[in-house]
């Protein structure tokens, strides 16, 4: 889970170093879908079984999908799609599920507003 550099990408500065460190990441970028009726707080803490595992970076409310979505940084052991996390910010607490990025409505249930 998380984003990585494609091995098909052409030459770029630092390419060897990037691929040498592959699999040793300390944080990964993931998406979450929060059980909340508005955008969660930026900088909200993410926890898994009481352990702080990450932070919300870029939250928002999707009018198309009618969901609270956010991009987050999390520890690799919390990055698997479907992992349930606790979100705690200034405006309160809720739960969230790690989701694929980009966010996607596979059944196309929200194609029209």
C-alpha positions as a Markdown table, in Angstrom:
| # | Residue | x | y | z |
|---|---|---|---|---|
| 1 | Unk | 0.0 | 0.0 | 0.0 |
| 2 | Unk | 1.1 | 3.6 | -0.4 |
| 3 | Unk | 2.7 | 5.2 | -3.4 |
| 4 | Unk | 6.0 | 4.2 | -5.0 |
| 5 | Unk | 8.1 | 5.1 | -8.0 |
| 6 | Unk | 7.4 | 3.0 | -11.0 |
| 7 | Unk | 10.3 | 0.8 | -12.2 |
| 8 | Unk | 9.4 | 1.7 | -15.7 |
| 9 | Unk | 10.2 | 5.4 | -15.0 |
| 10 | Unk | 13.2 | 6.6 | -17.0 |
| 11 | Unk | 16.5 | 7.8 | -15.4 |
| 12 | Unk | 16.3 | 10.4 | -12.7 |
| 13 | Unk | 18.6 | 11.7 | -10.0 |
| 14 | Unk | 18.6 | 9.3 | -7.0 |
| 15 | Unk | 17.0 | 6.4 | -8.8 |
| 16 | Unk | 19.5 | 3.8 | -7.4 |
| 17 | Unk | 19.0 | 5.1 | -3.9 |
| 18 | Unk | 15.2 | 5.0 | -4.1 |
| 19 | Unk | 15.2 | 1.4 | -5.3 |
| 20 | Unk | 17.9 | 0.4 | -2.8 |
| 21 | Unk | 15.6 | 1.6 | 0.1 |
| 22 | Unk | 12.5 | -0.1 | -1.3 |
| 23 | Unk | 10.7 | -2.0 | 1.5 |
| 24 | Unk | 12.4 | -0.1 | 4.3 |
| 25 | Unk | 10.0 | 2.8 | 4.4 |
| 26 | Unk | 9.2 | 4.3 | 7.9 |
| 27 | Unk | 6.0 | 5.9 | 6.7 |
| 28 | Unk | 3.7 | 5.4 | 3.8 |
| 29 | Unk | 1.1 | 7.6 | 2.2 |
| 30 | Unk | -2.4 | 6.1 | 2.3 |
| 31 | Unk | -6.0 | 7.2 | 1.9 |
| 32 | Unk | -8.7 | 6.8 | 4.6 |
| 33 | Unk | -12.4 | 6.9 | 4.5 |
| 34 | Unk | -13.6 | 8.3 | 7.8 |
| 35 | Unk | -16.9 | 7.5 | 9.5 |
| 36 | Unk | -17.7 | 11.2 | 9.9 |
| 37 | Unk | -20.2 | 13.5 | 8.3 |
| 38 | Unk | -17.7 | 16.2 | 7.5 |
| 39 | Unk | -14.0 | 16.4 | 6.7 |
| 40 | Unk | -11.8 | 15.3 | 9.7 |
| 41 | Unk | -9.2 | 17.6 | 11.1 |
| 42 | Unk | -5.9 | 18.2 | 9.4 |
| 43 | Unk | -3.2 | 16.9 | 11.8 |
| 44 | Unk | -5.6 | 14.5 | 13.5 |
| 45 | Unk | -3.8 | 11.5 | 15.1 |
| 46 | Unk | -4.4 | 8.0 | 13.7 |
| 47 | Unk | -4.2 | 5.1 | 16.1 |
| 48 | Unk | -4.3 | 1.3 | 15.7 |
| 49 | Unk | -5.2 | -0.7 | 18.9 |
| 50 | Unk | -4.2 | 2.3 | 21.0 |
| 51 | Unk | -0.8 | 2.9 | 19.3 |
| 52 | Unk | -0.3 | 6.1 | 17.4 |
| 53 | Unk | 0.5 | 5.1 | 13.9 |
| 54 | Unk | 0.1 | 8.2 | 11.8 |
| 55 | Unk | -1.4 | 11.6 | 11.0 |
| 56 | Unk | -4.0 | 13.1 | 8.7 |
| 57 | Unk | -2.4 | 15.4 | 6.1 |
| 58 | Unk | -5.0 | 16.4 | 3.6 |
| 59 | Unk | -8.7 | 15.9 | 4.6 |
| 60 | Unk | -11.8 | 16.7 | 2.7 |
| 61 | Unk | -15.4 | 16.0 | 2.2 |
| 62 | Unk | -16.3 | 14.3 | -1.2 |
| 63 | Unk | -19.6 | 15.7 | -2.4 |
| 64 | Unk | -19.6 | 13.2 | -5.3 |
| 65 | Unk | -19.0 | 10.1 | -3.0 |
| 66 | Unk | -20.7 | 11.6 | 0.1 |
| 67 | Unk | -17.7 | 10.5 | 2.2 |
| 68 | Unk | -15.1 | 12.0 | 4.5 |
| 69 | Unk | -11.7 | 11.3 | 2.7 |
| 70 | Unk | -8.2 | 12.1 | 3.7 |
| 71 | Unk | -4.6 | 11.5 | 2.6 |
| 72 | Unk | -2.4 | 10.4 | 5.6 |
| 73 | Unk | 1.0 | 9.3 | 6.6 |
| 74 | Unk | 1.0 | 6.0 | 8.5 |
| 75 | Unk | 3.5 | 3.4 | 9.8 |
| 76 | Unk | 3.8 | 0.5 | 7.3 |
| 77 | Unk | 2.1 | -2.0 | 9.6 |
| 78 | Unk | -1.0 | 0.1 | 9.5 |
| 79 | Unk | -1.1 | 0.8 | 5.7 |
| 80 | Unk | -2.9 | -2.3 | 4.5 |
| 81 | Unk | -6.2 | -1.6 | 2.7 |
| 82 | Unk | -9.1 | -2.3 | 5.0 |
| 83 | Unk | -7.2 | -1.6 | 8.2 |
| 84 | Unk | -9.5 | 0.1 | 10.8 |
| 85 | Unk | -8.0 | 3.1 | 12.5 |
| 86 | Unk | -9.1 | 5.5 | 15.2 |
| 87 | Unk | -9.0 | 9.2 | 14.2 |
| 88 | Unk | -8.7 | 11.8 | 17.0 |
| 89 | Unk | -8.6 | 15.6 | 16.3 |
| 90 | Unk | -9.7 | 18.8 | 17.8 |
| 91 | Unk | -13.3 | 18.3 | 16.6 |
| 92 | Unk | -13.6 | 14.8 | 18.1 |
| 93 | Unk | -13.1 | 11.1 | 17.4 |
| 94 | Unk | -14.2 | 8.7 | 14.8 |
| 95 | Unk | -13.1 | 5.5 | 13.1 |
| 96 | Unk | -11.8 | 5.2 | 9.5 |
| 97 | Unk | -10.8 | 2.5 | 7.0 |
| 98 | Unk | -7.5 | 2.6 | 5.0 |
| 99 | Unk | -8.5 | 2.8 | 1.3 |
| 100 | Unk | -7.0 | 2.6 | -2.1 |
| 101 | Unk | -5.6 | 5.8 | -3.7 |
| 102 | Unk | -6.9 | 7.3 | -5.8 |
| 103 | Unk | -10.3 | 7.1 | -4.1 |
| 104 | Unk | -12.6 | 5.3 | -6.4 |
| 105 | Unk | -16.3 | 4.4 | -6.6 |
| 106 | Unk | -16.1 | 1.0 | -8.3 |
| 107 | Unk | -19.8 | 0.5 | -8.6 |
| 108 | Unk | -20.2 | 4.0 | -10.0 |
| 109 | Unk | -23.0 | 4.7 | -7.6 |
| 110 | Unk | -22.1 | 8.4 | -7.4 |
| 111 | Unk | -21.5 | 9.2 | -11.1 |
| 112 | Unk | -24.1 | 12.0 | -11.1 |
| 113 | Unk | -25.1 | 14.6 | -8.5 |
